[in-house]
Amino acid sequence: MTGPSIEMRQVGLTLGQTPILHDINLQVPAGSIHALIGPNGAGKSSLIKTLMGQMPHQGALTLTWPAQPGVIGYVPQALEFDRTLPMTVNDFMGVMTQRRPTFFGLSGRQTSAIDEALTRVGMQNKRKRRMGALSGGERQRIMLAQALIPAPSLLVLDEPMAALDEAGVAVFEGLLGYWRDQGVTVLWVEHDLDAVRRLSDRVTGLNHRIVFDGVPQQVLSAEQLLTLFSAQPRVHGAPDAGPVLAHRSEVAA
C-alpha cells in the first residue's frame, strides 16, 4: 500500500462574501505525515473539506495515486450524535465499515476486522457498550478504529488528539507509526505543537493563506509561530508548486 501525493495550486475558497482560503500552493509527498497548524478560524478544516470534495473552490487540486485510486479515510475532531440512541460500539462499527445493513448482522470477515481494529486502539472490551455511554476520549478511539477499515491509502485527521487522555495519545502515536510503515499519506490538523515536532515529516502553517511550510525542526521557531498566530500574518513565502504531474486524478469540488 502506498498513498497518493497531494498537490494544490492557487486554491481559493470563499463562502458568501467571506474569503476563507487564499492562493494555497501546497504539496504533500506520497506516504508522508503532513501536519497542518494555525489559529482557530484560519481555514484548516475548510482546507481538508475542500480536499475531500465537500466545498467548492477555485484553483487546481490533484491527487496522484501510484496505481489505482485507493481508500480515503477521515477522522473528525468530534462525533456528534444523539447519545440516547441504543447504538452499541459494535453497531457503530458495523454501520461505518460495511455496506449491507447492520440488522443483517456482521460477516465473519467483518467481525474479525472489527476485532483487530478495536484491539489496536485498546477498545476491544467495549464492543457491547452504548456509544453514548463512552467518554469523549473513548469515542475518539472508536473513530480511529473505524478509520482502519478498510485500510486507507490517504487519511485525513481533523484534530484527532483533542479529546484523548494520556493513554489515548499513546494509542494515536502508535497508529501514526503504523500508518507511516504502511506508506499511508496522512494530512493531520493539530494544535499540539510538541506532537507535531515529534511525529510529522513536514508542517504547514495556515492562516487563510500559507505562512510557512517545511520540516518541523526548521520552521517551528518562536518567530514563525508568532507570525502564524498573529491577526494579520506576514507570508514568508509559499512552497514552489513543482512540476506538472504526469498521472493525475482530479478531485471535484
N, C-alpha and C positions, 0 to 999 in steps of 0.2 A: 504494500500500500504506500503510495506517495501522494501527498496533497498537491493542489494547484498553486501556482503563483497568482498574485493579485496585482492588478495594475489599475490605477485611477489617473486619468488625465483631465485636468481642468474641470473637475467635478464640482458642480454647484447645486445648492438646494435652497429654494425659497418657499416658505409657507405663507400664503396670503401676501402681505406686504413686508414680511419679516425675512431677511436673509439669514439662513442658518449655517450654510457651508459656502465658502468662497474659494474658488481656484485651488481645489485639492489635487495635488500631484503626489502620488504615493505608490510605492512598490513594496510588496510583501513577498519575499522569496519563498519558493515551494519548500514545505517541510519545516518552516521556521516558527518560532513562538514570538509573535509580534505584539507588543503591548501598546495600548492607546491610553494616554493620560490627559487630564485637563480639568478645569474647574467645572462645577455644576452648570448646566445650561450651555456648555461650549459646543454642543453638537455631536458628542461621541455616540450616543445611542442613535441619533439620526443617521450618522455615517454607516453604522452597521446595518440599520434597517434599509438604507439605500443599497448596500451591498447585497442584501437578501431580496431585493426587488420589491420592497414594501413601500417605497417612497419615490415619487417622480424626481428626476434630476437632470441637470444639464451636464454635458461632457461625456467622456468615454470611460466605461468600467468594464474590465476584462478579466475573466478567469482563464488561465491557461493550464489545462489538465495534461498530465503525462501520457494518458491514453484516453479511455472513455471517461466522461464525467462521473464523479463519484458522489457519495452521500455528503450532504451538508448538515451538520448538527448545530444546535443552538441551545444555550442555557441562559435564560433571562435572569435579571437581578433578583426577582421575587416571583413567586407563583401566586396569582390572585384567583381565588375560587371561594365558593360558599362552604365554609368549614363545617356546616351542619350536615352536609351530604354524607350518606353512609358508604363512602368510597374508601376501600382499603388501599394500602400500598400496592398489593397485588393487582387490584382492579386498575389502578392508575397506570402501572407499568404495562399492563395488557393493552389498555386504550392507546398509550403512547407508542407502543413498539410493534403492534401487529395490525394487519389490515382488516381481518374479519372481526365482526362484532364480539366483544368480550363475553357476552352472555352465552356464546357457543363454547366457551372455555378456551384454555391455552393448549397449544400443541406441546408435545414433549420437547421438541426442539426449542420452542419459545420459552418454556418453563426453565430449561437448562440455561438459556442465555440470560434470563432474568435473574436466576440464582447466581450466576457468575458476576453479573453487573452489581447486584446488591452486596455480594460478598466483597467486591473490590472497594466499595465505599463504606463498608462496615455496617450495613443496614440489613443483613440477611435475616436477623431475628425480628424484624419489624414488618414482615410481609402481611400479617393479619391486622395490623394497627390501622385505624382510620387516619386518612391523610390530615383531617382537621385536628386530630389529637397530637400531631407531631409538633415539635418545636420548629422555629424558623430555620435553625441550622440543620435539623434532620430533614426538613423538606428540601433544603438546598442540596443535601447529599442525594436525595432521590432524583432531583433534577439532573445532577451529574451522572447518576446511574442510567437514566433514560437516554442520555447523550451517547452512551456506549453501544446502543442497539438501534439500528445496525451500526457497525463500526464506521465512524465518519472519516472522510478524507480531508474535509475542511470543517473546522469547528469554530464557532463564533460564541464568545463568552462575554456577557454583559455584567460586570462586577460580581463574579461568582463567589467571591470571598466575603461579601458584605455581611451575611448572617452566620458565617461559620465560626464555631468555637475553636480552641486550640487543636483539638483532635481532628476536627473537620478540615482545618487548614493543612494539617499533615497529610490527610487523605487527598486533598486537592493537589498539593505539591507532588505527591506520588503519581497522580494521574497525569500531570504535566510531563513528568519524566517518561511515563509510559507512552503518551502521545508523541513526544519527541522521538523516542526509539522507533515508533511505528511510521515515522515520516509524515504525520498529520500536520497540515498547515493550521496554525491557531492564531486567530485575531482576538485579542484579550483586552477588554476595557477594565481598568483597575485604578483604584485610589491609593492602594498600599504601595508606596514608592520603594520601601525596602524589599518587598516581594518582587517588584518589577526589576530592581537592580540584580537580584539573585537569580531570577528564573527566566527572564526574557532574553532572546537573542538580539532584539532591536526594539526601540521605543520611539513612538511619535508623540510629540506634544501638540495638542489640538485646542485652539480657542477660536472656533469658527473658521479658522484657516490654520495651516500648518506653521507652527512657531519653530520647531526643531525636529530633527529626525536623525537617529544614529544609534550607535552602541551605547547601552545604558551607562557604562562606566565613564563614557566621554561626554555625554550630553546632559546628564542629570546633575549639573552643577548648581550651586546656590543662585548664581546669576541667571541661568537659564530658567530655573523654576520660578524665580521672582518675576521674570518676564512673562512666563506662561500664565501665571495666576493673577497677573495684573488686569485691570479693567480693559485696557486697550493695549494688548501686547504688540511689541515690535517683532516683525518677522525677520529671523536671521537667515532666511533662505530656504526655499523648498527643495526637495531632492530632485535630481535630474530624472526626467520621465523615462529615459533609457530608449533603447531601440524598439522598433515596431516588432511585435511578436509574430512568428510565422503561423502558429496554430492557435486559434482563439475561439473562445466560447463566450459570446456576448450575454451579459445579464440584463434582461429587460427591466425598465423602471416599473 
